[in-house]
Amino acid sequence: MSSNNSSNNLLVPQATAALDQMKFEVAQELGIAIPQDGYYGNMATRDTGSIGGYITKRLVQIAEQSLAGQAGQR
């Protein structure tokens, strides 16, 4: 995530390391090898999509848990 030329900008730049870590964890859980050189051009679109989908699913779960915790404190 940190070494690409994407136009996507993180709202919290300090989250880069956490998102990279999550990417590697998800890929490992799915049994997908992440290229060590950071070049994803040789990866199947299905694999990269699966990684992105699971990351999104986890981030939604984290947000839901955070919101549920905030609602319980009121």
MOPAC internal coordinates of N, CA, C and O (Angstrom, degrees):
PM7 1SCF
backbone

  N    0.0000 0     0.00 0     0.00 0    0    0    0
  C    1.4346 1     0.00 0     0.00 0    1    0    0
  C    1.5182 1   111.80 1     0.00 0    2    1    0
  O    1.2310 1   119.98 1   143.80 1    3    2    1
  N    1.2630 1   117.64 1   -36.20 1    3    2    1
  C    1.4498 1   119.61 1  -174.41 1    5    3    2
  C    1.5170 1   113.30 1   -82.23 1    6    5    3
  O    1.2310 1   119.22 1   163.36 1    7    6    5
  N    1.3398 1   119.09 1   -16.64 1    7    6    5
  C    1.4490 1   119.89 1  -175.49 1    9    7    6
  C    1.5238 1   112.66 1  -111.75 1   10    9    7
  O    1.2310 1   119.86 1  -156.48 1   11   10    9
  N    1.3397 1   117.88 1    23.52 1   11   10    9
  C    1.4513 1   119.02 1   179.54 1   13   11   10
  C    1.5161 1   110.74 1  -102.67 1   14   13   11
  O    1.2310 1   120.61 1    -8.00 1   15   14   13
  N    1.3052 1   116.44 1   172.00 1   15   14   13
  C    1.4536 1   121.81 1  -179.67 1   17   15   14
  C    1.5167 1   111.40 1  -104.59 1   18   17   15
  O    1.2310 1   120.28 1  -148.25 1   19   18   17
  N    1.3013 1   117.07 1    31.75 1   19   18   17
  C    1.4562 1   122.56 1  -177.17 1   21   19   18
  C    1.5199 1   110.65 1   -70.70 1   22   21   19
  O    1.2310 1   121.32 1   -27.76 1   23   22   21
  N    1.3275 1   115.08 1   152.24 1   23   22   21
  C    1.4645 1   119.61 1   175.86 1   25   23   22
  C    1.5264 1   111.21 1   -85.89 1   26   25   23
  O    1.2310 1   120.46 1   176.98 1   27   26   25
  N    1.3257 1   116.72 1    -3.02 1   27   26   25
  C    1.4592 1   120.34 1   177.64 1   29   27   26
  C    1.5190 1   109.48 1   -71.83 1   30   29   27
  O    1.2310 1   121.02 1   -48.59 1   31   30   29
  N    1.3105 1   115.66 1   131.41 1   31   30   29
  C    1.4580 1   120.86 1   177.76 1   33   31   30
  C    1.5149 1   108.91 1  -115.02 1   34   33   31
  O    1.2310 1   120.76 1   -46.73 1   35   34   33
  N    1.3198 1   116.15 1   133.27 1   35   34   33
  C    1.4564 1   120.26 1   177.50 1   37   35   34
  C    1.5186 1   109.63 1   -73.24 1   38   37   35
  O    1.2310 1   120.95 1   -42.63 1   39   38   37
  N    1.3137 1   115.79 1   137.37 1   39   38   37
  C    1.4586 1   119.65 1   176.44 1   41   39   38
  C    1.5152 1   110.47 1   -71.37 1   42   41   39
  O    1.2310 1   120.73 1   149.21 1   43   42   41
  N    1.3410 1   116.22 1   -30.79 1   43   42   41
  C    1.4599 1   121.86 1   178.02 1   45   43   42
  C    1.5289 1   106.78 1  -122.87 1   46   45   43
  O    1.2310 1   120.08 1   -87.34 1   47   46   45
  N    1.3440 1   117.44 1    92.66 1   47   46   45
  C    1.4641 1   120.34 1  -176.19 1   49   47   46
  C    1.5310 1   113.75 1   -57.12 1   50   49   47
  O    1.2310 1   119.84 1   154.32 1   51   50   49
  N    1.3180 1   117.91 1   -25.68 1   51   50   49
  C    1.4561 1   121.17 1   179.47 1   53   51   50
  C    1.5257 1   111.33 1   -68.27 1   54   53   51
  O    1.2310 1   119.73 1   167.49 1   55   54   53
  N    1.3192 1   118.11 1   -12.51 1   55   54   53
  C    1.4601 1   122.19 1  -178.96 1   57   55   54
  C    1.5267 1   112.48 1   -81.26 1   58   57   55
  O    1.2310 1   119.37 1   174.42 1   59   58   57
  N    1.3104 1   118.81 1    -5.58 1   59   58   57
  C    1.4599 1   122.46 1  -176.63 1   61   59   58
  C    1.5189 1   111.85 1   -55.49 1   62   61   59
  O    1.2310 1   120.07 1   132.11 1   63   62   61
  N    1.3123 1   117.47 1   -47.89 1   63   62   61
  C    1.4695 1   120.77 1  -178.02 1   65   63   62
  C    1.5242 1   110.79 1   -63.92 1   66   65   63
  O    1.2310 1   119.96 1   139.03 1   67   66   65
  N    1.3220 1   117.68 1   -40.97 1   67   66   65
  C    1.4602 1   120.96 1   179.95 1   69   67   66
  C    1.5224 1   110.73 1   -66.18 1   70   69   67
  O    1.2310 1   119.91 1   139.97 1   71   70   69
  N    1.3268 1   117.77 1   -40.03 1   71   70   69
  C    1.4575 1   120.63 1   178.69 1   73   71   70
  C    1.5292 1   111.27 1   -68.07 1   74   73   71
  O    1.2310 1   120.12 1   140.83 1   75   74   73
  N    1.3217 1   117.38 1   -39.17 1   75   74   73
  C    1.4659 1   120.58 1   175.60 1   77   75   74
  C    1.5236 1   110.54 1   -62.04 1   78   77   75
  O    1.2310 1   120.39 1   136.46 1   79   78   77
  N    1.3124 1   116.86 1   -43.54 1   79   78   77
  C    1.4632 1   121.14 1   178.79 1   81   79   78
  C    1.5290 1   110.43 1   -61.67 1   82   81   79
  O    1.2310 1   120.83 1   137.16 1   83   82   81
  N    1.3314 1   116.03 1   -42.84 1   83   82   81
  C    1.4604 1   120.28 1   179.15 1   85   83   82
  C    1.5276 1   110.28 1   -63.24 1   86   85   83
  O    1.2310 1   120.47 1   140.88 1   87   86   85
  N    1.3288 1   116.70 1   -39.12 1   87   86   85
  C    1.4605 1   120.94 1   179.15 1   89   87   86
  C    1.5256 1   110.69 1   -60.14 1   90   89   87
  O    1.2310 1   120.00 1   134.82 1   91   90   89
  N    1.3160 1   117.60 1   -45.18 1   91   90   89
  C    1.4576 1   121.30 1  -179.78 1   93   91   90
  C    1.5289 1   111.29 1   -68.46 1   94   93   91
  O    1.2310 1   119.76 1   141.86 1   95   94   93
  N    1.3249 1   118.07 1   -38.14 1   95   94   93
  C    1.4680 1   121.67 1   178.31 1   97   95   94
  C    1.5228 1   110.75 1   -63.59 1   98   97   95
  O    1.2310 1   120.59 1   133.66 1   99   98   97
  N    1.3314 1   116.47 1   -46.34 1   99   98   97
  C    1.4600 1   120.82 1  -179.27 1  101   99   98
  C    1.5262 1   109.98 1   -64.28 1  102  101   99
  O    1.2310 1   120.14 1   135.19 1  103  102  101
  N    1.3159 1   117.33 1   -44.81 1  103  102  101
  C    1.4608 1   120.64 1   179.63 1  105  103  102
  C    1.5225 1   110.81 1   -60.01 1  106  105  103
  O    1.2310 1   120.44 1   138.68 1  107  106  105
  N    1.3249 1   116.76 1   -41.32 1  107  106  105
  C    1.4602 1   120.53 1   179.07 1  109  107  106
  C    1.5257 1   110.42 1   -64.75 1  110  109  107
  O    1.2310 1   120.00 1   137.05 1  111  110  109
  N    1.3229 1   117.60 1   -42.95 1  111  110  109
  C    1.4623 1   121.24 1   178.65 1  113  111  110
  C    1.5270 1   111.54 1   -61.47 1  114  113  111
  O    1.2310 1   120.84 1   144.27 1  115  114  113
  N    1.3304 1   116.01 1   -35.73 1  115  114  113
  C    1.4623 1   120.69 1  -179.30 1  117  115  114
  C    1.5266 1   112.44 1   -85.28 1  118  117  115
  O    1.2310 1   120.09 1   172.20 1  119  118  117
  N    1.3274 1   117.44 1    -7.80 1  119  118  117
  C    1.4583 1   121.20 1  -179.35 1  121  119  118
  C    1.5178 1   113.22 1    75.98 1  122  121  119
  O    1.2310 1   120.73 1  -151.20 1  123  122  121
  N    1.3281 1   116.21 1    28.80 1  123  122  121
  C    1.4627 1   121.77 1  -179.33 1  125  123  122
  C    1.5216 1   108.40 1  -106.27 1  126  125  123
  O    1.2310 1   120.75 1   -50.77 1  127  126  125
  N    1.3295 1   116.17 1   129.23 1  127  126  125
  C    1.4684 1   120.95 1   179.56 1  129  127  126
  C    1.5275 1   109.61 1   -83.79 1  130  129  127
  O    1.2310 1   120.88 1   -52.39 1  131  130  129
  N    1.3195 1   115.93 1   127.61 1  131  130  129
  C    1.4596 1   122.45 1   176.19 1  133  131  130
  C    1.5305 1   107.43 1   -90.88 1  134  133  131
  O    1.2310 1   119.84 1   -49.55 1  135  134  133
  N    1.3386 1   117.91 1   130.45 1  135  134  133
  C    1.4722 1   119.74 1   178.75 1  137  135  134
  C    1.5352 1   111.14 1   -62.40 1  138  137  135
  O    1.2310 1   120.76 1   -47.33 1  139  138  137
  N    1.3125 1   116.15 1   132.67 1  139  138  137
  C    1.4632 1   120.63 1  -178.47 1  141  139  138
  C    1.5252 1   112.32 1   -69.87 1  142  141  139
  O    1.2310 1   120.29 1   155.28 1  143  142  141
  N    1.3419 1   117.06 1   -24.72 1  143  142  141
  C    1.4664 1   119.73 1  -178.65 1  145  143  142
  C    1.5289 1   112.86 1   -83.38 1  146  145  143
  O    1.2310 1   120.40 1   175.64 1  147  146  145
  N    1.3474 1   116.83 1    -4.36 1  147  146  145
  C    1.4527 1   120.32 1   177.32 1  149  147  146
  C    1.5142 1   114.35 1    84.24 1  150  149  147
  O    1.2310 1   119.70 1  -179.11 1  151  150  149
  N    1.3294 1   118.18 1     0.89 1  151  150  149
  C    1.4676 1   121.95 1   179.22 1  153  151  150
  C    1.5150 1   109.09 1   -92.13 1  154  153  151
  O    1.2310 1   120.77 1   -62.19 1  155  154  153
  N    1.3208 1   116.13 1   117.81 1  155  154  153
  C    1.4559 1   121.23 1  -175.46 1  157  155  154
  C    1.5319 1   112.55 1   -99.73 1  158  157  155
  O    1.2310 1   119.69 1  -176.01 1  159  158  157
  N    1.3170 1   118.20 1     3.99 1  159  158  157
  C    1.4589 1   122.61 1  -176.58 1  161  159  158
  C    1.5103 1   114.23 1   -62.33 1  162  161  159
  O    1.2310 1   119.51 1   156.16 1  163  162  161
  N    1.3159 1   118.55 1   -23.84 1  163  162  161
  C    1.4578 1   121.69 1  -179.86 1  165  163  162
  C    1.5197 1   113.29 1   -93.92 1  166  165  163
  O    1.2310 1   120.43 1  -179.65 1  167  166  165
  N    1.3201 1   116.78 1     0.35 1  167  166  165
  C    1.4669 1   120.54 1   179.49 1  169  167  166
  C    1.5229 1   109.57 1   -87.28 1  170  169  167
  O    1.2310 1   120.72 1   -30.97 1  171  170  169
  N    1.3159 1   116.22 1   149.03 1  171  170  169
  C    1.4608 1   120.71 1   176.35 1  173  171  170
  C    1.5248 1   109.74 1   -69.98 1  174  173  171
  O    1.2310 1   120.90 1   -38.43 1  175  174  173
  N    1.3053 1   115.88 1   141.57 1  175  174  173
  C    1.4566 1   121.34 1   178.83 1  177  175  174
  C    1.5212 1   110.36 1   -58.60 1  178  177  175
  O    1.2310 1   120.84 1   143.93 1  179  178  177
  N    1.3045 1   116.00 1   -36.07 1  179  178  177
  C    1.4675 1   120.50 1   179.72 1  181  179  178
  C    1.5289 1   110.44 1   -61.04 1  182  181  179
  O    1.2310 1   120.16 1   139.38 1  183  182  181
  N    1.3338 1   117.29 1   -40.62 1  183  182  181
  C    1.4608 1   121.05 1  -179.68 1  185  183  182
  C    1.5266 1   111.58 1   -67.47 1  186  185  183
  O    1.2310 1   120.56 1   133.43 1  187  186  185
  N    1.3300 1   116.54 1   -46.57 1  187  186  185
  C    1.4623 1   118.50 1  -179.00 1  189  187  186
  C    1.5217 1   110.47 1   -66.58 1  190  189  187
  O    1.2310 1   120.35 1   144.36 1  191  190  189
  N    1.3385 1   116.93 1   -35.64 1  191  190  189
  C    1.4630 1   120.53 1   176.74 1  193  191  190
  C    1.5148 1   112.25 1   -65.25 1  194  193  191
  O    1.2310 1   121.05 1   141.82 1  195  194  193
  N    1.3299 1   115.60 1   -38.18 1  195  194  193
  C    1.4679 1   119.59 1   178.20 1  197  195  194
  C    1.5224 1   110.90 1   -64.06 1  198  197  195
  O    1.2310 1   120.93 1   136.69 1  199  198  197
  N    1.3186 1   115.83 1   -43.31 1  199  198  197
  C    1.4688 1   120.24 1   178.95 1  201  199  198
  C    1.5265 1   109.57 1   -61.35 1  202  201  199
  O    1.2310 1   120.25 1   130.99 1  203  202  201
  N    1.3317 1   117.12 1   -49.01 1  203  202  201
  C    1.4585 1   121.11 1  -179.99 1  205  203  202
  C    1.5186 1   112.55 1   -61.42 1  206  205  203
  O    1.2310 1   120.69 1   140.08 1  207  206  205
  N    1.3246 1   116.29 1   -39.92 1  207  206  205
  C    1.4609 1   120.36 1   179.62 1  209  207  206
  C    1.5191 1   112.40 1   -64.31 1  210  209  207
  O    1.2310 1   120.64 1   136.59 1  211  210  209
  N    1.3288 1   116.38 1   -43.41 1  211  210  209
  C    1.4626 1   119.74 1   179.57 1  213  211  210
  C    1.5255 1   111.30 1   -69.06 1  214  213  211
  O    1.2310 1   120.14 1   144.77 1  215  214  213
  N    1.3350 1   117.34 1   -35.23 1  215  214  213
  C    1.4658 1   119.87 1   176.29 1  217  215  214
  C    1.5328 1   109.18 1   -62.58 1  218  217  215
  O    1.2310 1   120.52 1   134.72 1  219  218  217
  N    1.3230 1   116.62 1   -45.28 1  219  218  217
  C    1.4642 1   120.60 1   178.88 1  221  219  218
  C    1.5213 1   110.94 1   -60.76 1  222  221  219
  O    1.2310 1   120.60 1   136.72 1  223  222  221
  N    1.3141 1   116.46 1   -43.28 1  223  222  221
  C    1.4637 1   121.12 1   179.12 1  225  223  222
  C    1.5303 1   110.48 1   -59.80 1  226  225  223
  O    1.2310 1   120.47 1   136.53 1  227  226  225
  N    1.3178 1   116.71 1   -43.47 1  227  226  225
  C    1.4735 1   120.41 1   179.48 1  229  227  226
  C    1.5153 1   111.75 1   -66.11 1  230  229  227
  O    1.2310 1   120.43 1   137.51 1  231  230  229
  N    1.3367 1   116.78 1   -42.49 1  231  230  229
  C    1.4601 1   119.83 1  -179.40 1  233  231  230
  C    1.5278 1   110.91 1   -64.04 1  234  233  231
  O    1.2310 1   120.09 1   142.68 1  235  234  233
  N    1.3354 1   117.44 1   -37.32 1  235  234  233
  C    1.4660 1   120.80 1   176.68 1  237  235  234
  C    1.5244 1   109.46 1   -65.10 1  238  237  235
  O    1.2310 1   119.79 1   137.14 1  239  238  237
  N    1.3241 1   118.01 1   -42.86 1  239  238  237
  C    1.4627 1   121.16 1   178.29 1  241  239  238
  C    1.5247 1   111.11 1   -60.69 1  242  241  239
  O    1.2310 1   120.75 1   136.87 1  243  242  241
  N    1.3263 1   116.18 1   -43.13 1  243  242  241
  C    1.4698 1   120.41 1   179.27 1  245  243  242
  C    1.5265 1   109.88 1   -62.52 1  246  245  243
  O    1.2310 1   120.34 1   136.37 1  247  246  245
  N    1.3344 1   116.95 1   -43.63 1  247  246  245
  C    1.4670 1   120.47 1   179.93 1  249  247  246
  C    1.5270 1   111.22 1   -64.86 1  250  249  247
  O    1.2310 1   120.25 1   139.05 1  251  250  249
  N    1.3326 1   117.13 1   -40.95 1  251  250  249
  C    1.4615 1   120.59 1   178.94 1  253  251  250
  C    1.5268 1   111.18 1   -63.12 1  254  253  251
  O    1.2310 1   120.81 1   137.95 1  255  254  253
  N    1.3257 1   116.06 1   -42.05 1  255  254  253
  C    1.4609 1   119.78 1   178.82 1  257  255  254
  C    1.5247 1   110.77 1   -64.86 1  258  257  255
  O    1.2310 1   121.07 1   140.78 1  259  258  257
  N    1.3229 1   115.55 1   -39.22 1  259  258  257
  C    1.4619 1   119.90 1   178.83 1  261  259  258
  C    1.5299 1   110.82 1   -64.87 1  262  261  259
  O    1.2310 1   120.92 1   135.94 1  263  262  261
  N    1.3141 1   115.84 1   -44.06 1  263  262  261
  C    1.4720 1   119.52 1   178.73 1  265  263  262
  C    1.5164 1   111.56 1   -66.36 1  266  265  263
  O    1.2310 1   120.06 1   141.19 1  267  266  265
  N    1.3127 1   117.50 1   -38.81 1  267  266  265
  C    1.4656 1   120.68 1   178.39 1  269  267  266
  C    1.5200 1   110.22 1   -64.12 1  270  269  267
  O    1.2310 1   120.36 1   142.25 1  271  270  269
  N    1.3173 1   116.92 1   -37.75 1  271  270  269
  C    1.4619 1   120.97 1   177.89 1  273  271  270
  C    1.5134 1   112.19 1   -66.68 1  274  273  271
  O    1.2310 1   120.58 1   141.78 1  275  274  273
  N    1.3367 1   116.49 1   -38.22 1  275  274  273
  C    1.4562 1   120.61 1   179.11 1  277  275  274
  C    1.5198 1   110.87 1   -69.63 1  278  277  275
  O    1.2310 1   120.33 1   143.05 1  279  278  277
  N    1.3280 1   116.98 1   -36.95 1  279  278  277
  C    1.4689 1   120.20 1  -179.75 1  281  279  278
  C    1.5275 1   110.24 1   -69.15 1  282  281  279
  O    1.2310 1   120.30 1   147.84 1  283  282  281
  N    1.3419 1   117.02 1   -32.16 1  283  282  281
  C    1.4481 1   120.44 1   179.75 1  285  283  282
  C    1.5174 1   113.34 1   -73.99 1  286  285  283
  O    1.2310 1   119.93 1   162.91 1  287  286  285
  N    1.3259 1   117.73 1   -17.09 1  287  286  285
  C    1.4600 1   121.83 1  -178.79 1  289  287  286
  C    1.5231 1   112.44 1   -88.05 1  290  289  287
  O    1.2310 1   119.73 1   171.31 1  291  290  289
  N    1.3069 1   118.12 1    -8.69 1  291  290  289
  C    1.4714 1   120.89 1  -176.61 1  293  291  290
  C    1.4868 1   112.39 1   -80.38 1  294  293  291
  O    1.2310 1   120.10 1   180.00 1  295  294  293

